[in-house]
Amino acid sequence: MTTTVAVLGAGSWGTALAMQLARNGHAVRLWAREASHADEMQRTRVNERYLPGFELAENITVSADLDAVVAEVDRVLVVTPSHAFSDMVPRIRSRLDANIGLAWACKGFEPGTGRLLHEVATELLGSDIPQALISGPSFAKEVAAGLPTAVTAAASDPEFGEAWAGLLHGSGFRAYYTADLIGAELGGATKNVMAIACGIADGLELGTNTRAALITRGLAETMRLGRALQADPRTLTGLAGIGDLVLTCTGDLSRNRRLGIALGQGRSLDEAVDEIGQVVEGIKTARETMRLAERMNVEMPITEQVHGILFKDWDARKGVRVLMERELKRETE
């Protein structure tokens, strides 16, 4: 059965998910923020700006007319940067109902509050609109190329999560589903902060031992915060947790890791961001993760060092030394 899906956000990840939905035979309406970008994509059938080299299928239409894109669709998927989520949802609120629901593939927190995005959605939409998050280890370029990928559709309503997994599942793309929305949100957000930390260590040429230690202890930090937020620990050892963490901390396509490498090599934050040329979610996420950790009274030393390097002009090499010289303690709690 063909489903009409509105994908809101024509960056690399939104375009890749639109391509996957189209491969599965669904009618996809892809919304781009800029009319010139939408017109170019519709005409050339390529997202040259964010995902060059991959042709859009015939069952993908591209438009900057948000009202037209979301009119009479079966599902809506928001794939904007996380900081734009709270602005996007009110714009489409009148088009959403209990049958359509709301799904997103944004990985981060609400700027200024540290709130998880499902909390933002519930405040804006109420509790009657089902919600789902698409998360997991998935670089846009590899999804666009049709390389094997596995993700998780997390939703508080299991049937809604299963429905979204069904839309995406197929053509070399495996989708699971879970009822732990909090755990999936947390894993998808904090892994970007840990990827910056690993990138910094790689930029400093501290070796693979250091990277492995940062990944492992970064997961421990996330699980401590997850425990405080009542996330299911099994989610954080699954695709939306350790799966995404390992990919983002080790993959050369990771913007967050590339940002960290640049910082470790001595470039300024502005220089590193300009060089990457796209949104680096981990910058804002580091601030909000720190805010959330302080509110929940959770110790997150790696996050603290990344936050200090990004926003307080802390020295990157000294930050690694601070982490290595912390007091002796048990590994497991």
C-alpha positions in Angstrom: 0.0 0.0 0.0 1.4 3.4 -1.0 1.6 6.0 1.8 2.1 9.7 1.2 4.8 11.0 3.5 5.8 14.6 4.1 9.6 14.9 4.9 10.3 18.3 6.3 13.9 19.3 5.8 16.0 18.9 2.7 19.4 18.6 4.2 21.5 15.5 3.7 19.6 13.4 6.2 16.1 14.5 5.2 17.0 13.8 1.6 18.4 10.4 2.4 15.3 9.4 4.3 13.1 10.7 1.5 15.1 8.5 -0.9 14.6 5.4 1.4 10.9 6.0 1.7 10.7 6.4 -2.1 12.6 3.1 -2.7 9.9 1.4 -0.7 7.3 2.7 -3.1 5.8 5.6 -1.0 4.9 9.0 -2.4 7.3 11.5 -0.8 6.9 15.3 -0.6 10.2 16.8 0.5 10.1 20.3 1.9 13.1 22.7 1.5 13.3 25.9 3.5 14.5 28.0 0.6 12.5 28.3 -2.6 15.6 28.5 -4.8 16.9 25.2 -3.3 13.6 23.5 -3.7 13.3 24.6 -7.3 16.8 23.5 -8.1 16.2 20.1 -6.6 12.9 19.6 -8.4 14.5 20.6 -11.7 17.8 18.8 -11.5 16.6 15.8 -9.4 19.8 16.1 -7.2 20.4 17.8 -3.9 23.7 19.3 -5.1 24.1 21.4 -1.9 23.9 18.7 0.7 23.9 15.3 -0.9 25.5 15.5 -4.3 25.8 12.6 -6.7 22.5 10.9 -5.9 19.4 11.2 -8.1 16.0 11.6 -6.6 13.4 9.0 -7.6 10.3 10.1 -9.6 8.0 9.6 -6.6 9.8 12.4 -4.7 8.5 15.9 -5.2 10.3 18.9 -3.8 8.7 22.2 -2.7 9.2 25.2 -0.4 5.4 25.5 0.1 5.0 24.0 3.5 1.2 24.1 3.5 1.1 22.2 0.2 3.6 19.7 1.3 1.7 18.7 4.4 -1.8 18.9 2.9 -3.6 15.5 2.9 -0.6 13.4 3.7 -0.6 10.1 5.7 2.5 10.7 7.7 4.8 13.6 8.6 8.6 13.3 9.3 10.5 16.4 10.6 14.2 16.3 9.7 15.3 19.8 10.6 18.2 20.6 12.9 17.0 20.0 16.5 17.2 23.7 17.3 14.5 24.4 14.7 12.1 21.7 15.9 10.1 23.9 18.3 9.6 26.4 15.5 8.5 23.8 12.9 5.9 22.0 14.9 3.6 24.9 15.5 3.6 25.6 11.7 2.2 22.2 11.0 0.1 21.7 14.1 -3.3 22.2 12.3 -2.4 19.5 9.8 -1.7 16.8 12.4 -4.2 14.4 14.0 -4.1 11.1 15.8 -4.0 9.2 12.6 -1.1 11.1 11.0 0.9 11.6 14.2 4.4 13.2 14.2 7.7 11.6 13.7 11.2 13.2 13.6 14.7 12.3 12.9 16.3 15.3 14.7 19.0 14.4 17.3 19.3 17.0 20.1 17.6 19.0 22.8 15.6 22.2 22.9 18.0 25.1 23.0 17.9 27.1 26.3 15.9 24.4 28.3 17.7 21.1 27.7 14.3 19.5 27.2 13.9 16.3 25.1 12.0 16.9 21.9 9.1 14.7 22.9 8.5 17.0 25.8 8.4 19.9 23.4 6.0 18.1 21.0 3.7 17.1 23.9 3.5 20.7 25.1 2.7 22.0 21.6 0.4 19.2 20.4 -1.0 17.6 23.5 -0.9 13.9 24.4 -3.4 12.7 21.7 -0.9 13.0 18.8 1.3 9.9 18.7 5.1 10.6 18.4 8.0 8.7 17.1 11.8 9.2 16.6 13.9 7.6 13.9 17.4 7.1 15.2 20.4 4.8 15.0 23.8 4.5 13.2 23.1 6.0 9.8 25.2 8.3 7.7 23.1 10.1 5.0 25.5 9.4 2.2 25.5 5.6 2.9 21.7 5.5 3.1 21.4 7.4 -0.2 23.8 4.9 -1.7 21.6 2.0 -0.6 24.3 0.5 1.7 23.0 -1.8 4.5 21.7 0.2 7.4 19.8 -0.5 10.6 17.8 2.1 12.7 15.2 2.1 15.4 11.8 3.8 15.4 11.1 4.7 19.0 7.6 5.7 20.0 5.6 5.7 23.3 2.8 4.1 21.3 4.2 0.8 20.1 1.9 0.5 17.2 3.0 3.9 15.9 6.6 3.0 16.2 6.0 -0.3 14.4 4.1 1.6 11.6 7.1 3.9 11.0 9.5 1.0 11.1 7.3 -0.6 8.4 7.5 2.4 6.2 11.3 2.5 6.3 12.1 -1.2 6.4 13.2 -2.8 3.1 15.7 -2.4 0.3 18.8 -3.1 2.4 17.4 -0.9 5.2 16.4 -2.7 8.4 14.2 -0.9 10.9 13.4 -2.0 14.4 11.0 -0.4 16.9 10.9 0.3 20.6 8.7 1.9 23.1 11.6 3.7 24.8 11.4 7.2 23.3 13.5 8.8 26.1 16.4 6.4 25.7 16.5 6.8 21.9 16.4 10.6 22.2 19.1 10.6 24.8 21.4 8.3 22.9 21.0 10.2 19.6 21.8 13.5 21.2 24.7 12.8 23.5 26.6 10.7 21.0 27.3 14.0 19.1 29.1 15.4 22.2 31.2 12.2 22.6 32.1 12.4 18.9 33.5 15.8 19.4 35.6 14.5 22.3 36.9 11.6 20.2 37.6 14.0 17.3 39.6 16.2 19.6 41.6 13.2 20.8 42.2 12.2 17.2 43.2 15.7 16.3 45.8 15.6 19.1 47.0 12.2 17.8 46.4 10.5 21.1 45.8 7.1 19.6 43.1 4.5 19.3 43.4 3.5 22.9 42.2 6.9 23.9 39.4 6.9 21.4 38.1 3.5 22.7 38.3 4.8 26.3 36.3 7.9 25.4 33.6 5.9 23.6 33.3 3.5 26.5 33.3 6.1 29.3 31.0 8.3 27.1 28.5 5.5 27.1 28.8 5.3 30.9 28.0 9.0 31.2 25.0 8.7 28.9 23.7 5.7 30.8 24.0 7.6 34.1 21.9 10.4 32.6 19.5 7.8 31.2 19.0 6.2 34.6 18.1 9.6 36.0 15.6 10.2 33.2 14.2 6.6 33.6 15.3 5.5 30.1 15.6 1.7 29.4 19.3 0.9 29.6 18.8 -1.7 26.9 18.0 1.1 24.4 21.4 2.7 25.2 23.2 -0.6 24.4 21.3 -0.9 21.1 21.2 0.9 17.8 20.0 4.2 19.1 22.7 4.1 21.8 26.0 2.4 21.4 25.4 1.8 17.7 25.1 5.5 16.9 27.8 6.3 19.4 30.4 4.1 17.7 29.5 5.2 14.2 29.7 8.9 15.1 32.9 8.6 17.1 34.8 6.7 14.5 33.3 7.5 11.1 35.0 10.0 8.8 31.6 11.2 7.6 30.7 12.4 11.1 30.5 16.3 11.2 30.9 16.2 15.0 34.1 14.1 14.9 35.5 16.3 12.1 34.8 19.4 14.2 36.7 17.8 17.1 39.6 16.9 14.9 39.8 20.5 13.7 39.8 21.7 17.3 42.4 19.2 18.4 44.6 20.4 15.5 44.4 24.0 16.8 41.7 25.6 14.7 39.1 27.8 16.2 35.5 26.8 16.6 34.4 29.3 13.9 37.1 28.1 11.5 36.1 24.5 12.0 32.4 25.2 11.5 33.1 27.2 8.3 35.2 24.3 7.0 32.4 21.8 7.5 29.8 24.0 6.0 26.7 22.3 7.6 25.1 22.3 11.0 27.1 20.5 13.6 24.5 19.4 16.1 27.0 18.6 18.9 27.8 22.2 19.5 24.4 23.2 20.8 23.9 19.7 22.3 27.0 20.0 24.5 25.5 23.1 26.1 22.1 21.5 26.6 23.5 18.2 27.8 25.5 20.1 30.4 22.4 22.0 31.4 20.4 18.7 31.7 23.2 16.9 33.7 23.4 19.8 36.2 19.6 19.8 36.6 19.5 16.0 37.2 22.7 16.1 39.3 24.5 13.6 37.1 28.3 13.6 36.8 29.4 13.8 33.1 33.1 14.7 33.0 33.7 14.1 29.3 30.7 16.3 28.5 32.0 18.9 30.9 35.4 19.1 29.1 33.8 19.3 25.7 31.5 22.1 26.9 34.5 23.9 28.4 36.5 23.6 25.2 33.6 24.9 23.1 32.4 27.7 25.2 35.0 28.6 27.9 38.2 28.5 25.9 39.5 25.5 27.8 42.7 23.9 26.5 42.0 20.6 24.7 45.2 18.8 25.6 44.8 19.8 29.3 41.2 18.5 29.1 42.4 15.0 28.2 44.9 15.2 31.1 42.2 16.2 33.5 40.1 13.2 32.5 43.0 10.8 32.8 44.0 12.2 36.3 40.6 11.9 37.9 40.5 10.0 41.2 40.6 6.2 41.4 37.1 4.6 41.3 35.2 1.4 40.4 34.4 1.0 36.7 30.8 -0.1 37.3 28.4 1.4 39.7 
